[in-house]
């Protein structure tokens, strides 16, 4: 059984707002959103609360960050392979 609490309706808990901000930023600015979501999750855990938006922000930020790295590697490799080619 977990020691994490669920907040009563209508109350705010540490990291809740930061978790939502981290989730939104994870979609647009992956690395920044990932870091903010991790901080929000740690704040919530320290206070003994669950923070679902922060967990989702961590997942989304990590997946999109890795996809961005893969896409940049592929595009860099494609650009490097075209360096010696000429078109007429």
WONORLIN-V737630 format. One record per residue. N is the residue number from 1. RES is the residue in three letters. PHI is phi in whole degrees, 0 to 359 (NA if undefined). PSI is psi in degrees with one decimal (NA if undefined). OMEGA is omega in degrees with one decimal (NA if undefined). Layout:
n/res/phi/psi/omega
N/RES/PHI/PSI/OMEGA
N/RES/PHI/PSI/OMEGA
This chain:
n/res/phi/psi/omega
1/UNK/NA/142.3/-175.7
2/UNK/272/150.6/177.3
3/UNK/269/2.6/-178.8
4/UNK/283/140.8/-178.8
5/UNK/262/157.4/169.0
6/UNK/254/132.3/-176.6
7/UNK/290/151.5/175.9
8/UNK/288/148.3/-178.6
9/UNK/303/137.0/177.6
10/UNK/88/-1.7/178.9
11/UNK/252/154.8/178.6
12/UNK/254/150.3/179.2
13/UNK/231/157.8/-177.5
14/UNK/302/131.0/177.1
15/UNK/91/-6.7/-177.1
16/UNK/296/-53.3/-179.3
17/UNK/295/-40.8/179.1
18/UNK/295/-33.7/176.8
19/UNK/295/-40.2/177.9
20/UNK/292/-43.2/177.3
21/UNK/298/-42.5/178.6
22/UNK/298/-39.3/178.3
23/UNK/296/-45.8/-179.7
24/UNK/295/-43.8/179.7
25/UNK/292/-29.1/179.5
26/UNK/297/-27.3/179.3
27/UNK/284/-39.1/-174.8
28/UNK/265/-52.0/-179.9
29/UNK/243/90.9/-167.9
30/UNK/305/-53.6/-174.3
31/UNK/293/-42.0/179.4
32/UNK/295/-44.8/178.5
33/UNK/296/-37.1/177.8
34/UNK/297/-46.7/-179.6
35/UNK/296/-44.7/-179.8
36/UNK/295/-38.9/178.4
37/UNK/295/-38.1/177.5
38/UNK/296/-43.3/178.4
39/UNK/298/-43.7/-179.9
40/UNK/297/-41.0/179.6
41/UNK/295/-40.6/179.0
42/UNK/295/-39.5/177.6
43/UNK/297/-42.7/-179.1
44/UNK/292/-42.1/178.7
45/UNK/297/-39.6/-179.9
46/UNK/296/-31.9/178.7
47/UNK/273/-10.3/177.7
48/UNK/88/27.1/-179.7
49/UNK/240/155.6/173.4
50/UNK/277/148.6/178.0
51/UNK/222/84.8/-177.5
52/UNK/297/-43.1/178.3
53/UNK/300/-35.5/178.6
54/UNK/292/-40.1/178.2
55/UNK/297/-43.1/178.6
56/UNK/295/-38.8/177.5
57/UNK/298/-37.9/177.6
58/UNK/295/-44.6/-178.9
59/UNK/295/-49.8/-178.3
60/UNK/297/-45.2/-179.8
61/UNK/298/-42.4/-179.1
62/UNK/293/-44.7/-178.5
63/UNK/296/-47.1/-178.8
64/UNK/291/-32.7/177.4
65/UNK/294/-45.5/178.7
66/UNK/295/-41.9/177.1
67/UNK/298/-38.9/177.7
68/UNK/297/-40.3/177.8
69/UNK/295/-44.3/180.0
70/UNK/298/-44.1/-179.7
71/UNK/295/-40.7/178.8
72/UNK/293/-35.6/177.3
73/UNK/294/-44.0/-179.9
74/UNK/296/-43.9/-178.8
75/UNK/291/-34.9/176.2
76/UNK/294/-41.8/178.6
77/UNK/295/-38.8/178.9
78/UNK/293/-39.4/179.0
79/UNK/291/-38.5/179.9
80/UNK/292/-32.0/-179.7
81/UNK/285/-19.0/-179.3
82/UNK/267/0.4/-175.3
83/UNK/297/-43.4/-175.9
84/UNK/272/-2.4/-176.4
85/UNK/271/148.5/176.2
86/UNK/235/148.5/176.8
87/UNK/238/143.0/-179.6
88/UNK/244/NA/NA
